[in-house]
Every structure is written in structure tokens, then in C-alpha cells.
Amino acid sequence: MHVVCEAAEAGDLPQLTTLLAQGGDVNARGKNGNSALAFACANGHADCCSLLLRKGANVNQLSDWGNTPLHAACWAESIKCIRQLLSAKAHIDFQSSSGPTPLHMAVHGGRAEAVTFLVRNGASRTLLWQEKTPLALAHDLQHSECAAALEKADADAKALKAREAAAQMRAREAAANAAAEALLAELEAESGASAPSKPESKRKARKAKKKEKGEEKGKEEQEPPSAAESQDLAGSDAEDDAPLESEQEAALAASLSRRQRDVRCPHCGSRARPTKSGKCPNCFLAFVSSSSRAGRSESSALEDVLARMNTRPREEDECA
């Protein structure tokens, strides 16, 4: 085996440093075609791994089995070497010629810590090796810690996906609301430019109505009523002020039949025909008292007069 590979496998950093300084091949291959970097990672020598990477070692150099140094580091569960290889851009999902990825290799060896580290750094959990995902392989080999790490990674991924979907939905809603508000503002600006707003138009209408009322009131105060209007007003006032007694007496006189118009005066006792105003032509007193006129209707007053006429004997009427 090449001396550089021997020094890397043994973890002899001073010897490896001397060999490389003397021009040793940084990509020297040893048993099964594994590189010096693969030997250092398989044995967990992170310091030798770091030196080889600084000197330009090929991070994805394949062995005769098609494995990379990352496969060796995952099998050995050397987290420091895995971190250095990933920092140097090692292919995290590289499938060897036989098919396993570095994650499959860690699950196959029951390296739960390496499984967790690879998953956190984005290793694929869906690639198949012998028609099995890393989780199915962990269940088949009964590596419960590896299976738990993979199941947790699946749950975290689903939760992250749900949060991202919710964030995208909120972003789309915010964009849609912003677009709607912008369109509404544009429409309001256009309508405001073409016509006044509703509150403004209502205020203007109220002001115009008040102004119109004020003008009409001023005209009424300034213009005196015409002669015809004054006469109508005077006539209506006179009609309203006419005594109720005259109306009742006229109605009483008109309602009496021709035979009943000659009646006896309740005041002087003479029998005579009432005047048009319903008064006795002898004593000039009304045939119906004022209290009766005020408290009774026309029909009741007529009944009162007729009652008085019928209560007296007919002989007395003839003598009188």
C-alpha cells in the first residue's frame, strides 16, 4: 500500500505532513482502490482528513467498489470527517456502483448519529437501495434509533412544508388584497374626478334647499297681500266671527212648517209669527233662550218649542 495511505490510515499526521511536503501523491490509492482521504475518514482521523483536503485531495474519489470518502466516513460514524467532507462539497446523495447512498451506509451500520447529521444537511430519504428507502432498511435491520431519526425527519419535513404553504398562501392573499385596494383607489379617484362624492352632493342639496326656503320667506315678508286676497281674508274672518245664535235661529225658522210658524212667545205670551231672526215681533225677544241655544242642537231646540205649543189648551190659543 502507498506510504501516504498508510500514514492516513494510521492517523500519523507528522508523517503524512512530511510525505506530502516531499511531493507525495495526495490522491494515492491503497487497498480496494480507496484513496488516502477515504482511509483517514474510515478510521475517524479528522486532522489527517483536514490536511489532505487542504492539499487538494479529491473529495469524491471513487474506490473499486464505487464508494466515496463520504461513504467511508458514514460507515465509521466520524461526524467531524463528515462535516469536513460536506464543507468541501462532497456529493451527499452519491450512489455507489452497488447502489447505496452515504445515508444507506450509515443506516446499514446502525450509525444513528451519522443518520441524524446527514438528514439535517439535506440527505435524500427517498432514494432506493435494493428497492428500499433508508427508513425501510432501518426497520428491516431493526435499527430503531436510525428509524426514529428518519421518522422525526419526515415529520419535521411535513411541518416545514405546511408552514411554507401557509406562508405562500398569506403572501398571495396579501398581494391580492393590495391589488384590490389599488384598483379600488383608482376607481374612487376616477369617480371623484368626474362627480362629487355622495356626502358632498347631499350637503350641496341641503344648502340649496335652505337658500330656496329663505328666498321664499323673504318674498312673503316683502310682498303685501293684494286687494282680492285682503277681501277674501276679511270675508273669511267675518264668516268665522258670525254668532252661532243667528245660524241656529235661521235654521229653526226655516225648519218650521207654514202651519207651525205662528207660535206663542214664551216671554210675552202673544201668539205671533217669529221674525226671520227668530224673535217675537212684540217683545223682540228670541223664541229660544240663549242658554238653550248654547247647550242644545237645532233639533232639540225645535222639539222644545213644539212641546211648549202642545202643552197649552187649544181654547186658550183661540181666545188669545
C-alpha positions as MATLAB code, in Angstrom:
seq = 'MHVVCEAAEAGDLPQLTTLLAQGGDVNARGKNGNSALAFACANGHADCCSLLLRKGANVNQLSDWGNTPLHAACWAESIKCIRQLLSAKAHIDFQSSSGPTPLHMAVHGGRAEAVTFLVRNGASRTLLWQEKTPLALAHDLQHSECAAALEKADADAKALKAREAAAQMRAREAAANAAAEALLAELEAESGASAPSKPESKRKARKAKKKEKGEEKGKEEQEPPSAAESQDLAGSDAEDDAPLESEQEAALAASLSRRQRDVRCPHCGSRARPTKSGKCPNCFLAFVSSSSRAGRSESSALEDVLARMNTRPREEDECA';
ca = [
       0.000    0.000    0.000;
       1.173    3.510   -0.704;
       3.023    5.189    2.183;
       0.686    8.167    2.088;
      -2.315    5.842    2.502;
      -0.546    4.030    5.337;
       0.134    7.310    7.174;
      -3.500    8.432    6.655;
      -4.888    5.095    7.845;
      -2.696    5.164   10.938;
      -3.534    8.760   11.653;
       0.142    9.734   11.685;
      -0.237   13.449   10.989;
       3.525   14.326   11.216;
       4.468   11.537    8.832;
       1.633   12.450    6.461;
       2.712   16.076    6.550;
       6.330   15.123    5.727;
       5.315   12.842    2.888;
       3.089   15.463    1.326;
       5.787   18.093    1.734;
       8.231   15.800   -0.047;
       5.851   15.563   -3.004;
       3.813   12.580   -2.031;
       0.611   11.948   -4.026;
      -2.335   13.426   -2.155;
      -4.733   11.176   -4.134;
      -2.666    7.996   -3.695;
      -4.751    4.792   -3.744;
      -4.379    1.812   -1.488;
      -6.280   -1.426   -0.855;
      -9.518   -1.864   -2.884;
      -8.728    1.375   -4.644;
      -9.530    3.513   -1.611;
      -7.813    6.885   -1.504;
      -5.712    8.243    1.369;
      -8.659   10.523    2.207;
     -11.001    7.515    2.395;
      -8.550    5.740    4.732;
      -8.363    8.763    7.013;
     -12.212    9.103    7.122;
     -12.822    5.370    7.634;
     -10.662    5.496   10.759;
     -12.001    8.787   12.044;
      -8.789   10.792   11.690;
     -10.283   14.233   11.218;
      -6.883   16.013   11.410;
      -5.441   13.915    8.562;
      -8.706   14.429    6.603;
      -8.368   18.181    7.035;
      -4.696   18.134    5.887;
      -5.470   16.087    2.796;
      -8.383   18.349    1.847;
      -6.176   21.443    2.249;
      -3.589   19.848   -0.008;
      -6.205   19.324   -2.724;
      -7.392   15.733   -2.288;
     -10.360   14.694   -4.474;
     -13.359   14.724   -2.176;
     -15.436   12.457   -4.448;
     -12.691    9.982   -5.497;
     -14.164    6.511   -6.045;
     -12.875    3.194   -4.790;
     -13.013   -0.066   -6.681;
     -16.466   -0.579   -5.177;
     -17.652    2.804   -6.344;
     -17.687    4.323   -2.868;
     -16.604    7.860   -1.997;
     -14.727    9.049    1.117;
     -18.146   10.169    2.473;
     -19.361    6.539    2.386;
     -16.327    5.590    4.491;
     -16.877    8.444    6.942;
     -20.576    7.495    7.406;
     -19.695    3.862    7.988;
     -17.190    4.919   10.651;
     -19.688    7.494   12.048;
     -16.967   10.141   12.095;
     -19.087   13.306   12.373;
     -16.051   15.602   12.150;
     -14.892   13.995    8.907;
     -18.464   14.072    7.520;
     -18.686   17.788    8.318;
     -15.331   18.489    6.610;
     -16.267   16.489    3.520;
     -19.634   18.242    3.177;
     -17.922   21.612    3.612;
     -15.597   20.598    0.767;
     -18.665   19.970   -1.477;
     -18.833   16.193   -1.220;
     -21.828   14.658   -3.004;
     -24.205   13.835   -0.149;
     -26.527   11.570   -2.207;
     -23.916    9.865   -4.378;
     -24.909    6.256   -5.095;
     -22.062    3.815   -5.432;
     -21.881    1.228   -8.178;
     -23.731   -1.227   -5.937;
     -26.410    1.375   -5.146;
     -26.191    2.599   -1.553;
     -26.009    6.282   -0.706;
     -23.990    7.558    2.280;
     -27.298    7.575    4.252;
     -27.943    3.935    3.363;
     -24.409    3.161    4.512;
     -24.993    4.868    7.872;
     -28.325    3.052    8.389;
     -26.778   -0.277    7.425;
     -24.102    0.220   10.074;
     -26.647    1.404   12.674;
     -24.973    4.807   12.917;
     -27.887    6.884   14.283;
     -25.760    9.992   14.897;
     -24.498    9.962   11.331;
     -28.060    9.413   10.073;
     -29.290   12.462   12.015;
     -26.423   14.623   10.759;
     -26.926   13.617    7.134;
     -30.699   14.197    7.291;
     -30.208   17.639    8.828;
     -27.870   18.518    5.976;
     -30.403   17.535    3.318;
     -29.675   13.896    2.522;
     -32.427   12.280    0.467;
     -34.685    9.863    2.347;
     -36.424    8.526   -0.767;
     -33.563    7.066   -2.806;
     -33.685    3.262   -3.056;
     -31.055    0.641   -2.430;
     -32.188   -2.888   -3.129;
     -35.680   -1.398   -3.521;
     -35.609    0.014   -0.006;
     -35.559    3.511    1.351;
     -33.280    4.268    4.296;
     -36.319    4.041    6.643;
     -37.393    0.658    5.263;
     -33.822   -0.577    5.599;
     -33.714    0.583    9.236;
     -36.936   -1.314   10.001;
     -35.649   -4.451    8.253;
     -32.373   -4.373   10.197;
     -34.272   -3.370   13.403;
     -32.115   -0.322   13.913;
     -34.712    1.519   15.997;
     -32.604    4.603   16.672;
     -31.954    5.111   12.972;
     -35.665    4.543   12.211;
     -36.691    7.079   14.898;
     -34.279    9.666   13.488;
     -35.675    9.165    9.978;
     -39.316    9.296   11.132;
     -38.633   12.505   13.034;
     -37.020   13.958    9.939;
     -40.133   13.056    7.909;
     -42.429   14.709   10.447;
     -40.274   17.837   10.553;
     -40.273   17.985    6.776;
     -44.074   17.772    6.642;
     -44.442   20.507    9.242;
     -41.988   22.703    7.358;
     -43.863   22.124    4.129;
     -47.156   23.073    5.793;
     -45.623   26.251    7.189;
     -44.196   27.165    3.795;
     -47.565   26.536    2.131;
     -49.302   28.727    4.719;
     -46.720   31.462    4.223;
     -47.200   31.311    0.458;
     -50.956   31.473    0.887;
     -50.644   34.521    3.121;
     -48.302   36.155    0.634;
     -50.768   35.512   -2.218;
     -53.656   36.873   -0.155;
     -51.659   39.960    0.756;
     -50.775   40.525   -2.895;
     -54.404   40.065   -3.950;
     -55.627   42.462   -1.242;
     -53.031   45.035   -2.246;
     -54.079   44.758   -5.895;
     -57.759   45.091   -4.951;
     -57.081   48.148   -2.802;
     -55.054   49.736   -5.581;
     -57.872   49.114   -8.069;
     -60.463   50.486   -5.646;
     -58.382   53.586   -5.042;
     -58.038   54.087   -8.789;
     -61.797   53.740   -9.324;
     -62.532   56.153   -6.460;
     -60.084   58.641   -7.930;
     -61.773   58.397  -11.344;
     -65.272   58.745   -9.876;
     -64.128   61.632   -7.681;
     -62.747   63.443  -10.698;
     -65.972   63.009  -12.695;
     -68.599   63.649   -9.981;
     -68.675   64.848   -6.357;
     -68.915   62.307   -3.636;
     -72.263   61.431   -2.072;
     -71.783   63.343    1.202;
     -70.688   66.402   -0.767;
     -73.706   66.268   -3.067;
     -76.049   65.815   -0.086;
     -74.555   68.839    1.644;
     -74.943   70.917   -1.517;
     -78.572   69.826   -1.910;
     -79.369   70.792    1.685;
     -77.724   74.194    1.235;
     -79.686   74.834   -1.984;
     -82.945   73.863   -0.270;
     -82.258   76.166    2.668;
     -81.419   79.001    0.300;
     -84.641   78.458   -1.657;
     -86.711   78.479    1.532;
     -85.022   81.656    2.671;
     -85.793   83.376   -0.634;
     -89.470   82.347   -0.473;
     -89.738   83.598    3.093;
     -88.181   86.921    2.122;
     -90.615   87.326   -0.754;
     -93.574   86.687    1.532;
     -92.338   89.306    4.004;
     -91.656   91.885    1.302;
     -94.815   91.492   -0.885;
     -98.090   92.700    0.807;
    -101.271   90.784    0.012;
    -103.315   92.010   -2.972;
    -106.760   93.666   -2.683;
    -108.586   90.495   -3.693;
    -106.653   88.451   -1.171;
    -107.366   91.040    1.553;
    -111.092   90.962    0.749;
    -111.142   87.156    0.851;
    -109.330   87.168    4.150;
    -111.747   89.765    5.594;
    -114.761   87.816    4.379;
    -113.491   84.595    5.860;
    -112.826   86.338    9.171;
    -116.324   87.832    9.228;
    -117.845   84.477    8.477;
    -115.812   82.884   11.235;
    -116.877   85.597   13.724;
    -120.638   85.373   12.929;
    -122.576   84.357   16.050;
    -123.767   80.874   16.322;
    -127.133   82.106   17.547;
    -128.135   83.602   14.189;
    -127.355   80.356   12.400;
    -129.388   78.332   14.863;
    -132.319   80.764   14.786;
    -132.373   80.891   10.987;
    -132.282   77.114   10.876;
    -135.127   76.979   13.379;
    -137.281   79.406   11.387;
    -136.610   77.591    8.128;
    -137.370   74.201    9.622;
    -140.808   75.179   10.905;
    -143.689   74.365    8.585;
    -146.064   77.094    7.430;
    -148.750   75.907    9.859;
    -146.366   75.940   12.806;
    -144.819   79.335   12.166;
    -147.465   81.161   14.280;
    -146.376   80.189   17.781;
    -146.755   81.600   21.267;
    -143.942   83.708   22.623;
    -142.604   82.223   25.854;
    -141.816   85.723   27.137;
    -144.883   87.927   26.466;
    -147.434   85.155   25.800;
    -148.603   86.607   22.499;
    -149.128   84.415   19.517;
    -147.275   85.711   16.510;
    -145.104   84.721   13.644;
    -141.391   84.903   14.553;
    -139.234   87.237   12.582;
    -136.569   85.996   10.251;
    -134.118   86.253   13.127;
    -136.353   84.020   15.265;
    -137.568   86.831   17.601;
    -141.017   87.829   18.832;
    -142.314   90.894   16.872;
    -143.953   92.218   20.076;
    -141.288   91.904   22.783;
    -138.387   91.458   20.407;
    -137.053   88.577   22.483;
    -135.880   85.329   20.992;
    -138.342   82.484   20.973;
    -135.469   80.185   22.216;
    -133.358   81.228   25.247;
    -129.623   81.779   24.881;
    -128.854   79.014   27.343;
    -130.919   76.592   25.296;
    -129.191   77.705   22.122;
    -125.761   77.318   23.647;
    -126.378   73.895   25.162;
    -128.588   72.252   22.588;
    -128.554   71.476   18.908;
    -131.065   72.822   16.385;
    -133.244   69.713   16.507;
    -133.549   69.735   20.285;
    -134.467   73.467   20.260;
    -137.240   72.806   17.722;
    -138.564   69.967   19.842;
    -138.631   72.306   22.848;
    -140.747   74.925   21.050;
    -143.159   72.299   19.727;
    -143.513   70.840   23.190;
    -144.488   74.198   24.620;
    -147.091   74.642   21.898;
    -148.715   71.299   22.553;
    -148.877   71.674   26.331;
    -151.289   74.676   26.220;
    -155.086   74.103   25.656;
    -156.337   74.914   22.192;
    -159.165   77.096   23.621;
    -156.704   79.446   25.216;
    -154.900   79.763   21.914;
    -158.129   80.709   20.143;
    -159.055   83.270   22.800;
    -155.686   84.846   22.600;
];
